[in-house]
Amino acid sequence: MRGKTSQQLSFAEGFLDPSLFELNDELINVDELLQNRSFLKPFEDKFHETMGRPGTPVDTYLRMMYLKFRWGLSYEEVECEVRERLPWRYFCKLSLMDPVPDSTTLIKLNQKFGDELIDELNKKLVKHLIKTKKIAPRKIRIDSTTIESHIIYPNDVGLVHSVVRTLTQTSKKLGEKITNHTRATKKRLAQIGASLKSTSKNKKEQAQKTLREVTKFAEETLTQCKTIVKKWSKKADKLTPKQKKQFKQFTDYVENSEQILEQTYQKLEGETKITDRIVSLYDPEARPIRRGKLKQPNEFGRTAYLAQDESGIIVHYELQEGCPSDKTEAVPFVKRMKKQIKTVPKEAALDKGFYTSDNIDALKSLGIKHVGIPKIGRLTPQERRHQKKQWFKRLRNFRCGIEASISMLKRQFSFGRPLVRGTARVASWIGYSILSYNLWQMT
């Protein structure tokens, strides 16, 4: 059953100075935008009208999520701040007598609503801003950025060690005992770390030997775990809900471990290019991304595409697994953006990674008059004259602004490295980050 909010003051609040509850200009503007009940309806539909006890009101939940991502707080911190700050409590539609939703409630609601609802909310907000003529996306800029996964930097031996350690621990939770090779693999992980720092000429051969030894331990552990899966599958109907959840997690770990060992065997056989390579047992959908940066040439996670208009609003965003080519994603991304915002921008500025002559022609065929994409490499005299035109220079300078927006999203709105794993949860995380950013932009 969904809960309801009320701005009626409690008896105790009648004795307090009303100025203690005053909101600043930012929260006043955000509160005004979130008053639209159409934004809340998809979330409220997730609750039954009469069954169950009253839950956390949706508008309280959304306002707390805005405060969390606006100020880069943890779930525990936003709970504490809303409880102690009267203006924040008032902004979240809570009186002094109302309990503040705790951190675990916010996490469970995130899992309940999923990434589709927050994506729908972002789309509704953009449509509302266009309909009320607060924004008019006549000129847009598009860029991509890496969303790093919340994992440690992977290596082959460390990945196989995580397989042995995790399968041993999860089987123990099920009450099944298997041979524990964790200490042996941990010892070899330390050995390979020391050997790679040495100046020995045969350190690569030593690393290969260590990887083979660790893989044998992991193969033995995986074989025992497959036996446990067969044993528990026969009594699946008799399991409690808690046991079903633990068994499902254990099964997922076993399946991911099989893929990790398979790609490890390919590596030992000399295969250098492995498609769909898993870099984490806990986030198997994360992929290695080669960005070519001097400080960090390799990143691990997913790729986000953003489209921003002149006002600074992110009018459209998408999350892609791995690192798809910008050249192939440019036109489909713009088509989906056009379908969402129901309008065609007159000008578009893109990074040079999106450049192909076919992309420029395709974007112009969609109705975009000026397409500013610098070409990579040597320019012909005609191309040089084209890129010296005034409108092209203006679009090139305009595109640079999205770099600052992405930097602010990562520094101030928790956009850079989500503290969750899995594509669906990461999509939900960046959805709330962009929602907070857009609401803040309108203040």
C-alpha positions in Angstrom: 0.0 0.0 0.0 1.4 3.4 -0.9 1.8 6.0 1.7 0.5 9.6 1.6 2.2 12.8 2.5 0.7 15.9 4.2 2.1 19.4 4.8 0.0 19.8 7.9 2.1 21.0 10.8 2.3 18.9 13.9 1.4 20.4 17.4 5.1 20.8 18.3 5.9 22.7 15.1 3.3 25.4 16.1 5.7 26.6 18.8 8.7 26.9 16.4 9.8 29.9 14.4 8.4 29.5 10.9 11.7 30.8 9.5 13.4 27.6 10.6 11.4 25.7 7.9 12.1 28.2 5.0 13.6 26.6 1.9 16.3 28.3 -0.2 15.6 29.3 -3.8 17.0 26.0 -5.2 14.7 23.8 -3.1 11.7 26.0 -3.8 12.1 25.7 -7.5 12.8 21.9 -7.3 9.7 21.5 -5.1 7.6 23.4 -7.6 8.7 21.1 -10.4 8.1 17.9 -8.4 4.6 19.0 -7.5 3.4 17.6 -10.9 1.5 14.5 -10.0 2.0 12.9 -13.4 5.7 12.5 -12.5 4.7 10.3 -9.5 1.9 8.2 -11.0 4.2 5.5 -12.6 5.9 5.1 -9.2 2.6 5.0 -7.3 1.2 2.3 -9.6 3.9 0.0 -8.2 2.0 -0.1 -4.9 -1.4 -1.7 -4.4 -4.2 0.6 -3.4 -5.4 -1.3 -0.3 -3.1 -4.3 0.4 -0.2 -4.0 2.9 0.7 -1.4 5.4 1.3 2.2 4.2 4.8 2.5 2.7 7.1 5.4 2.1 5.3 8.2 0.1 6.7 8.5 -3.5 7.2 12.2 -3.3 9.2 11.8 -0.1 11.3 9.1 -1.7 12.0 11.2 -4.9 13.0 14.3 -2.9 15.4 12.3 -0.7 17.0 10.8 -3.8 17.4 14.3 -5.2 19.2 15.4 -2.1 21.4 12.3 -2.1 22.6 12.8 -5.7 22.6 16.5 -5.6 25.1 16.6 -2.7 26.9 13.2 -3.3 25.7 11.7 0.0 25.4 8.1 0.9 22.1 6.6 1.9 23.0 6.7 5.6 24.1 10.4 5.3 20.9 11.5 3.5 18.8 9.8 6.2 20.7 11.6 8.9 20.6 15.0 7.2 16.9 14.9 6.5 16.3 13.9 10.2 18.4 16.8 11.6 17.7 19.6 9.1 14.3 21.2 9.4 14.3 22.7 5.9 15.3 19.4 4.3 12.6 17.6 6.4 10.0 20.1 5.2 11.2 19.8 1.6 10.7 16.0 1.8 7.1 16.5 3.0 7.8 15.3 6.6 6.6 16.8 9.8 8.5 16.5 13.1 6.3 13.6 14.1 6.8 11.7 10.8 9.5 9.0 10.7 12.3 9.5 8.2 12.7 6.6 5.8 15.9 4.7 6.6 18.7 3.9 4.2 17.7 0.3 3.7 14.2 1.4 2.7 15.6 3.7 0.0 17.8 0.9 -1.3 14.8 -1.5 -1.5 12.7 1.1 -3.2 15.4 1.6 -5.8 15.4 -2.2 -6.5 11.6 -2.2 -6.6 11.2 0.7 -9.1 14.1 -0.3 -11.3 15.8 1.7 -14.1 12.8 1.9 -16.4 10.7 4.2 -14.1 13.5 6.7 -13.5 14.2 6.7 -17.3 10.5 7.4 -17.9 10.6 10.2 -15.2 13.6 11.9 -17.0 11.7 11.8 -20.3 8.6 13.2 -18.7 10.6 16.0 -17.1 12.2 17.0 -20.4 8.8 16.9 -22.2 7.3 19.0 -19.5 10.1 21.6 -19.8 9.7 21.7 -23.6 5.9 22.0 -23.3 6.0 24.8 -20.8 8.7 26.5 -23.1 11.3 26.6 -20.4 13.7 25.0 -22.8 13.8 24.8 -26.6 16.4 22.4 -27.8 17.3 24.1 -31.1 21.0 23.4 -30.7 22.4 20.3 -29.1 25.8 18.8 -28.3 26.5 15.1 -28.0 29.4 13.2 -26.4 30.1 9.9 -24.8 31.9 9.1 -21.5 32.9 6.0 -19.5 30.9 4.9 -16.5 33.4 2.9 -14.4 32.3 -0.2 -12.7 32.7 -0.5 -8.9 35.4 -3.2 -9.1 39.1 -3.6 -8.4 41.5 -3.4 -11.3 41.4 -6.9 -12.8 44.2 -9.3 -13.6 44.0 -13.0 -14.6 45.3 -14.5 -11.4 43.3 -12.1 -9.2 40.1 -13.0 -11.2 40.6 -16.7 -10.8 41.4 -16.2 -7.1 38.1 -14.4 -6.6 36.4 -17.4 -8.2 37.9 -19.8 -5.6 37.3 -17.5 -2.7 33.7 -16.6 -3.6 32.5 -20.1 -4.5 34.0 -21.4 -1.2 32.3 -18.8 0.9 28.9 -19.1 -0.8 28.9 -22.9 -0.6 29.6 -22.6 3.1 26.5 -20.3 3.4 24.4 -23.1 1.9 25.8 -25.6 4.5 27.9 -27.4 2.0 31.6 -28.0 2.6 34.2 -28.2 -0.2 38.0 -28.2 -0.3 39.2 -24.7 0.6 41.9 -23.6 -1.8 41.6 -19.9 -0.9 44.9 -19.8 1.1 46.8 -21.5 -1.7 45.5 -19.1 -4.4 46.1 -16.1 -2.2 49.7 -17.1 -1.7 50.2 -17.4 -5.4 48.6 -14.0 -6.0 51.1 -12.5 -3.7 53.9 -14.3 -5.5 52.9 -13.1 -8.9 52.7 -9.5 -7.6 56.3 -9.8 -6.3 57.6 -11.5 -9.5 56.1 -8.8 -11.8 58.0 -6.1 -9.9 61.3 -7.9 -10.3 63.8 -7.4 -13.1 64.0 -11.2 -13.9 64.0 -12.1 -17.6 61.7 -15.0 -17.2 59.0 -13.3 -15.2 56.4 -13.8 -17.9 57.1 -17.6 -17.8 56.7 -17.5 -14.0 53.4 -15.7 -14.4 52.1 -18.3 -16.8 53.1 -21.1 -14.5 51.4 -19.4 -11.5 48.2 -18.8 -13.6 48.1 -22.5 -14.5 48.5 -23.6 -10.9 45.7 -21.2 -9.8 43.5 -22.4 -12.6 43.8 -26.0 -11.5 42.7 -25.1 -8.0 39.7 -23.1 -9.4 38.8 -26.0 -11.7 38.7 -28.4 -8.7 36.5 -26.0 -6.7 34.2 -25.5 -9.7 33.7 -29.2 -10.1 32.6 -29.6 -6.5 30.3 -26.6 -6.8 28.6 -28.2 -9.9 27.9 -31.2 -7.8 26.2 -29.0 -5.2 24.1 -27.3 -7.9 22.8 -30.7 -9.1 22.1 -31.8 -5.5 20.1 -28.6 -4.6 18.3 -28.6 -7.9 16.5 -31.8 -7.0 15.1 -30.3 -3.8 14.3 -26.8 -5.2 10.6 -27.1 -4.4 11.4 -27.6 -0.7 13.7 -24.6 -0.2 12.7 -21.6 1.9 12.7 -18.1 0.2 16.0 -17.3 1.9 17.5 -20.5 0.6 16.2 -19.9 -2.9 17.8 -16.5 -3.0 21.1 -17.9 -1.8 21.0 -20.8 -4.2 20.2 -18.4 -7.1 23.2 -16.3 -6.2 25.4 -19.4 -6.0 24.2 -20.7 -9.4 25.0 -17.3 -11.0 28.5 -17.4 -9.5 29.0 -20.9 -10.9 27.9 -19.9 -14.4 30.1 -16.8 -14.3 33.0 -18.8 -13.0 32.7 -21.2 -15.9 33.1 -18.3 -18.4 36.1 -16.9 -16.5 37.9 -20.3 -16.5 37.1 -20.7 -20.2 38.6 -17.3 -21.1 41.6 -18.1 -18.8 42.3 -21.3 -20.8 42.1 -19.2 -24.0 44.7 -16.8 -22.5 47.0 -19.7 -21.6 46.8 -21.0 -25.2 48.0 -17.7 -26.4 44.7 -16.0 -27.4 45.1 -12.3 -27.0 41.7 -11.0 -28.3 38.8 -12.5 -26.3 35.4 -11.3 -27.2 33.0 -10.4 -24.3 35.7 -10.9 -21.8 34.5 -10.9 -18.2 36.6 -8.6 -15.9 34.7 -9.2 -12.6 32.9 -12.1 -11.1 30.5 -9.7 -9.3 29.8 -7.5 -12.3 30.0 -9.9 -15.3 28.4 -7.3 -17.6 31.3 -4.8 -17.2 33.7 -4.7 -20.1 37.2 -3.4 -20.7 37.2 0.0 -22.4 40.3 1.4 -24.2 40.2 5.1 -23.9 43.8 6.0 -24.7 44.2 8.3 -21.7 47.8 8.9 -20.5 46.9 8.5 -16.8 44.5 5.6 -17.2 44.6 3.9 -20.7 42.2 1.1 -19.7 38.9 1.5 -17.9 36.3 -1.1 -17.0 32.6 -0.6 -17.1 30.0 0.8 -19.6 29.6 3.8 -22.0 27.1 6.5 -21.6 25.9 8.8 -24.4 24.6 12.3 -23.5 22.8 14.9 -25.5 22.6 18.4 -24.0 20.9 21.6 -25.2 21.9 25.3 -24.8 20.2 25.6 -21.4 22.4 22.8 -20.0 19.6 20.3 -19.7 20.4 16.6 -20.6 17.6 16.0 -23.0 18.5 12.4 -23.8 20.9 9.8 -22.4 21.6 6.1 -23.0 23.8 3.5 -21.4 25.6 1.0 -23.6 27.5 -2.1 -22.5 31.1 -2.2 -23.4 32.6 0.4 -25.7 30.6 0.6 -29.0 32.1 2.7 -31.8 30.9 6.3 -31.7 30.7 6.2 -35.5 28.0 3.6 -35.5 26.1 5.0 -32.6 25.8 8.6 -33.7 22.8 8.4 -36.1 20.7 5.8 -34.1 21.2 7.9 -30.9 20.0 11.1 -32.6 17.0 9.3 -34.1 15.9 8.0 -30.7 16.5 11.5 -29.2 14.3 13.0 -32.0 11.6 10.5 -31.3 11.6 11.3 -27.6 11.7 15.1 -27.6 9.3 15.3 -30.7 11.4 18.0 -32.3 14.4 18.3 -34.6 17.3 20.6 -33.5 18.6 23.0 -36.1 22.2 22.5 -35.1 24.2 19.6 -33.7 27.8 19.6 -32.4 29.6 16.2 -31.9 33.0 15.0 -31.0 35.4 14.1 -33.8 35.1 10.4 -32.8 31.6 10.5 -34.4 33.0 11.7 -37.8 32.2 10.0 -41.0 30.8 11.6 -44.2 27.9 9.2 -44.1 27.0 10.3 -40.5 27.0 13.9 -41.6 24.7 13.2 -44.6 22.4 11.0 -42.4 22.1 13.7 -39.7 21.3 16.3 -42.3 18.6 14.1 -43.8 17.0 14.1 -40.4 16.4 17.8 -40.7 19.5 19.2 -38.9 20.7 22.2 -40.9 24.2 22.5 -39.4 26.2 19.5 -38.3 29.6 20.3 -36.7 31.9 17.3 -36.5 35.6 17.9 -36.9 37.4 15.5 -39.2 40.2 13.3 -38.0 43.4 13.4 -40.0 44.5 15.5 -43.0 42.1 18.0 -44.4 41.5 18.7 -48.1 41.4 22.4 -49.1 37.6 22.1 -49.4 37.3 20.6 -45.9 39.6 23.2 -44.5 37.4 26.0 -45.9 34.3 24.2 -44.5 35.8 24.0 -40.9 36.8 27.7 -41.0 33.2 28.9 -41.5 31.8 30.9 -38.7 28.9 28.6 -37.8 31.3 25.6 -37.7 33.7 27.4 -35.3 30.7 28.4 -33.1 29.5 24.8 -32.9 33.0 23.5 -32.2 33.3 25.9 -29.2 29.8 25.1 -28.1 30.6 21.3 -28.0 33.4 21.9 -25.5 30.8 22.9 -22.9 29.6 19.3 -22.5 33.0 18.3 -21.2 32.5 20.7 -18.3 29.0 19.3 -17.7 30.3 15.7 -17.7 33.0 16.7 -15.2 30.4 18.3 -12.9 28.2 15.3 -13.2 31.0 13.1 -12.1 32.3 15.3 -9.3 29.1 16.7 -7.8 26.3 14.3 -8.8 27.8 10.8 -8.3 27.8 10.1 -12.0 31.3 8.9 -12.5 31.6 5.6 -10.6 28.3 4.2 -9.3 28.5 2.2 -6.1 26.3 -0.6 -7.6 26.9 -3.5 -9.9 24.9 -4.7 -12.9 23.7 -2.8 -15.9 20.1 -2.3 -14.6 21.3 -0.9 -11.3 23.9 1.3 -12.9 21.3 2.6 -15.3 19.0 3.5 -12.4 22.0 5.2 -10.6 22.9 7.4 -13.5 19.2 8.1 -14.1 18.9 9.7 -10.7 22.1 11.5 -11.2 20.9 13.1 -14.4 17.5 13.8 -12.9 19.2 15.7 -10.0 21.4 17.6 -12.5 18.5 18.6 -14.6 16.4 19.8 -11.6 19.4 21.8 -10.4 19.9 23.3 -13.8 16.3 24.7 -13.7 17.0 26.5 -10.5 
